[in-house]
Amino acid sequence: MTHKTIAFIEPGPNLVQFLAAVGRRLGPDHRAAFFSTRVKSRSLLRRLGQDPQPRRRSRPDADAGPPLDMASLLTRLRKTGDRALVEARSPEVIQLARDLDDFLDRHEPAGIFLWNGSGLSAAIADQLASRRGIPRIFAENGYLPNTLQVDPQGVNAFASIGRGMDLDEIRSLSYGPEQIREFERMLADYRAGRAPRRTLPPEGRVRPSPLAYLIQAWHDWRERDHHIDGNRLIPREIPTLPERFVFFPLQVRSDSQLTMHSPIYGNRLDQAIADLREAIGAVAPNLKLVVKLHPADLGKTDYDPIVREFPDVIWIGGGDVRGILRAAECVVTVNSTVGIEGLLFDKPVVTLGDNFYVREGLVHPVTERQQLAARLSEALTRPPDRELIAQYLRYLYFHAFVRAHWRDHSPASLDNLARRIRLMAGD
């Protein structure tokens, strides 16, 4: 029997065990192949009975390798370090491209699976697969509980989710009584803080070898941003919130959402805070501004100077975002998941960047800094179209997203993703 190969490119250690299980559920006529240069991922794959490629890295040579469109490649990369390597046409980039090119030649995959797509390996594989006409399957965490984004064009602002439908078409979609009840249960559980049910892998969690941990720790130590000793002025617990406020949840400054999909502010969240504070003062001076740090950015960005500059802003360093959303009058975000979470709480949402859900009628998009005050005023005075928002969220839950999660090893989770992969690979 001739098997169709699905190639999984550079899965992170958290994803490996789940994706290996998904690979086994692809069906008798499919098989999974894994390309990874990460030490911990390769160790995990071997312990799970996989044969990670490349078996041996090719020799660095700046004069060999497949041709790459470097300008296009730069538009898909999140990390500053990766962009610097590409701009310098580093031998490391040429070596990686050659290894990926050989991998695709050897396996001739029916599709390639790329998590997020903004890493160096994924971006190169995307370009090489596109030339061969190989379908790309981009994935990322979904914006609703126990869901994944899985899309042929990319994730977040690159995703094609809903692009081919206008909001009236989405409004007209119909759902049966059981679907409505299921959606309402999901919504009630989320609002109440009840975690979704997730199944552990039957074989237990597999861990990389001790040596892999040591090697990866060394690599991470060399490459990581130094931990800053800041944010001392920001309380870790949620303080007493004001009666009326606008909520601005921060995002990780190095995340692709800001470095790639934030055309107004980039990752200058300090400037966004200053502008938002000024806009609130102009259109709703009786409202306070509440800013919450992203938990993954606590040790990377020091916001204490901004705390000192704007003593009237209320800062939060930790705690469950749901309690803040429930009390907020309006949510402002660049383009994060919290924008969708704001809609789940029936809050008006103002967006400062790009994402698939940034659509007039659902949210209040800001495309120029001068628009912020006017869009904020609209959000505060115009009630959300709750029926349209409910229909859009149902569309995401039942159609656009895949009902699966890499922390959920239940048969349904594995099969749902395997089914979507086969479909997107042309099966």
Protein Blocks (a to p, Z undefined) as FASTA:
>chain_A
ZZdddddehiafklmmmmmmmmmmnojkbccddddfbfklmmmmmmnopacddfbdcddd
fkgccdddfklmmmmpfblklmmmmmnopaklmmmmmmmmmmmmmnopabdcdehjlamk
lmmmmmmmmmnopacddddddfbehiacddfkbghjlpmghklpcfklmmmpccdfklmm
mmmmmmmmmmnopacdddddfkbpadddfklmmmmmmmmmmmmccdddehklpcfbdcdd
dfbdcddddddfkbmklmmmmmknomalklmmmmmmmmmmmmommbccdddddfklmmmp
ccklmmmmmmmbccdfbdjfklmmmmpmbdcdfklmklmmmmmnopacddfbdcfklcgh
jaccdfbfklmmmmmmmmmmmccdfklmmmmmmmmmmmmpccddfklccfklmmmmmmmm
mmmnoZZ
